[in-house]
Amino acid sequence: MELIGMLDSPYVRRVAVTLHLLKQPFVHRPISVFSNFDSFRAINPVVKAPTLVCANGQVLMDSTLIIDHVETVAGRSLMPADPRARQRALRIVGLGLAVCEKAVQIVYERQLRPPEKLHAPWMERVKQQLDAACAQLEAELAARAPALEATTIDQAGVTSAVAWRFTQEMVPGDVDARSHPATARHARAAEGLEAFRAAPFA
């Protein structure tokens, strides 16, 4: 398998960490959707990161769908089997992905759009959504933090840690670590796991 995309994308990174946790061999090709657009398009005409080129040559995209495939190949899931535990994990994953989505929108607006073209009401709305997602994620992790061993961490633990690291690297002034101690604590511990170290934010 080949994973296409940069590890500064939270979506690419959650796939990479998952592949390492499930001990699935893969080649990472750090091709940017921006600076290497044509090279990326030659692999996936949609130019969407992450892209996974499967062993049979089939091209998949979207981190959640790629993870579904990887878990099928591995014969093991990072999602709990118990219905109630799975429901809570899905909520945390959803919040983590919302954090990623809104933080990415802010980054794109600031880095790709000329300052005079920024639409303040839209930016304020996205910031409110980011704040709400971070606050609810903090409440969930403060109530009960996900397991943090390499053999027990689930997708909720992976996605929330990846999402937090992305905010702190890319929009640190928008998400104050002091206001989210449980999330920050969880992410620090997760970053120490071998699977996270093997797929560093970069």
QUIPE-V870418 format. One record per pair of residues at least 12 apart in sequence whose ideal C-beta (glycine too) atoms are under 10 Angstrom apart, sorted by the first residue. I is the first residue (numbers start at 1). J is the second residue. Records with the same first field share a line. If there is no record, write none. Layout:
# QUIPE-V870418
I: J, J
This chain:
# QUIPE-V870418
1: 19, 24, 25, 26, 27, 28, 52, 53, 54, 55, 56, 60, 66, 69, 70, 73
2: 26, 27, 28, 29, 31, 43, 51, 52, 53, 54, 55, 57, 59
3: 15, 16, 19, 26, 27, 28, 29, 30, 49, 50, 51, 52, 53, 66, 70, 199
4: 27, 28, 29, 30, 31, 33, 36, 39, 40, 43, 44, 47, 48, 49, 50, 51, 52, 53, 59, 61
5: 28, 29, 30, 31, 32, 33, 40, 44, 48, 49, 50, 51, 52, 61, 63
6: 28, 29, 30, 31, 32, 33, 34, 35, 36, 49, 50, 201, 202
7: 28, 30, 50, 162, 199, 200, 201, 202
8: 30, 32, 107, 165, 166, 169, 170, 200, 201, 202
9: 32, 33, 49, 50, 63, 100, 104, 162, 166, 201
10: 63, 96, 97, 99, 100, 101, 103, 104, 159, 161, 162, 163, 164, 165, 166, 167, 169, 170, 201
11: 48, 49, 50, 61, 62, 63, 64, 66, 97, 100, 101, 104, 159, 162, 163, 166
12: 28, 30, 33, 49, 50, 51, 52, 63, 66, 162, 199
13: 50, 63, 100, 158, 159, 161, 162, 163, 165, 166, 196, 199, 200, 201, 202
14: 50, 63, 64, 66, 67, 93, 96, 97, 100, 155, 158, 159, 160, 161, 162, 163, 166, 199
15: 28, 49, 50, 51, 52, 60, 62, 63, 64, 66, 67, 70, 158, 162, 199
16: 28, 50, 63, 162, 195, 196, 198, 199, 200
17: 67, 78, 153, 155, 157, 158, 159, 161, 162, 190, 193, 195, 196, 197, 198, 199
18: 63, 66, 67, 70, 71, 74, 78, 155, 158, 159, 162, 195, 199
19: 52, 66, 67, 70, 73, 74, 195, 198, 199
20: 150, 193, 194, 195, 196, 197, 198, 199
21: 70, 74, 76, 78, 150, 151, 153, 154, 155, 157, 158, 193, 194, 195, 196, 198, 199
22: 67, 70, 71, 73, 74, 75, 76, 77, 78, 195
23: 74, 76, 195
24: 70, 71, 73, 74, 76
25: 55
26: 52, 53, 55, 70
27: 53
28: 50, 198, 199
29: 43, 51, 53
30: 202
31: 43, 44, 47, 49, 51
32: 49
33: 46, 47, 48, 49, 51
34: 47, 49, 111, 112
43: 59
44: 59, 60, 61
45: 59
46: 59, 61
47: 61
48: 61, 62, 63
49: 61, 62, 63
50: 62, 63, 65, 66, 67
51: 66
52: 65, 66, 67, 69, 70
54: 66, 69, 70, 73
55: 73
63: 97, 100, 159, 162
64: 93, 97, 155, 159
67: 79, 93, 155, 158, 159
71: 155
77: 154, 155
78: 93, 152, 153, 154, 155, 156, 157, 158, 159
79: 93, 154, 155, 156
80: 147, 154, 155, 156
85: 154, 156
86: 154, 155, 156
88: 140, 143, 144, 146, 154, 156
89: 146, 154, 155, 156, 157, 159
90: 155, 156
91: 136, 137, 140, 156
92: 136, 137, 140, 141, 144, 146, 154, 155, 156, 157, 159, 160, 163
93: 154, 155, 156, 157, 158, 159, 160, 163
94: 133, 136, 137, 156, 159
95: 132, 133, 134, 135, 136, 137, 138, 139, 140, 141, 156, 159, 160, 163, 183
96: 133, 134, 137, 140, 155, 156, 157, 158, 159, 160, 161, 162, 163, 164, 166, 183
97: 133, 159, 160, 162, 163
98: 129, 130, 132, 133, 134, 136, 137, 163
99: 129, 130, 131, 132, 133, 134, 136, 137, 159, 160, 162, 163, 164, 166, 167, 171, 175, 183
100: 130, 133, 159, 162, 163, 164, 166, 167
101: 126, 129, 130, 133, 163
102: 125, 126, 127, 128, 129, 130, 131, 132, 133, 134, 163, 167, 171, 174, 175
103: 126, 127, 130, 133, 134, 163, 164, 166, 167, 168, 169, 170, 171, 174, 175
104: 126, 130, 166, 170, 171
105: 122, 123, 125, 126, 127, 129, 130, 171
106: 123, 126, 127, 129, 130, 167, 170, 171, 174, 175
107: 166, 167, 169, 170, 171, 174
109: 122, 123, 126
110: 123, 170, 171
111: 170
126: 174
127: 171, 174, 175
130: 167, 171, 174, 175
131: 174, 175, 179
133: 163, 167, 175
134: 163, 164, 167, 174, 175, 176, 179, 180, 183
135: 179, 180, 183
137: 156, 159, 160, 163, 164, 180, 182, 183, 186
138: 160, 164, 179, 180, 181, 182, 183, 184, 186
139: 180, 182, 183
140: 156, 160, 182, 183
141: 156, 157, 160, 161, 164, 180, 181, 182, 183, 184, 185, 186, 187
142: 180, 181, 182, 183, 185, 186
143: 182
144: 182
145: 157, 160, 182, 183, 185, 186, 189
146: 158, 159, 160, 161, 186, 189, 190
148: 161, 185, 186, 189, 190, 192, 193
149: 189, 193
150: 193, 194, 195, 196
153: 189, 190, 193, 195, 196
156: 186
157: 186, 187, 189, 190, 193
158: 190, 193, 195, 196
160: 182, 183, 186, 187, 190
161: 183, 184, 186, 187, 188, 189, 190, 191, 193, 196
162: 187, 190, 191, 196, 199, 201
163: 175, 183, 187
164: 177, 180, 183, 184, 185, 186, 187, 188, 190, 191
165: 184, 187, 188, 190, 191, 196, 200, 201
166: 187, 201
167: 180, 183, 187
168: 180, 183, 184, 187, 201
169: 201, 202
170: 201
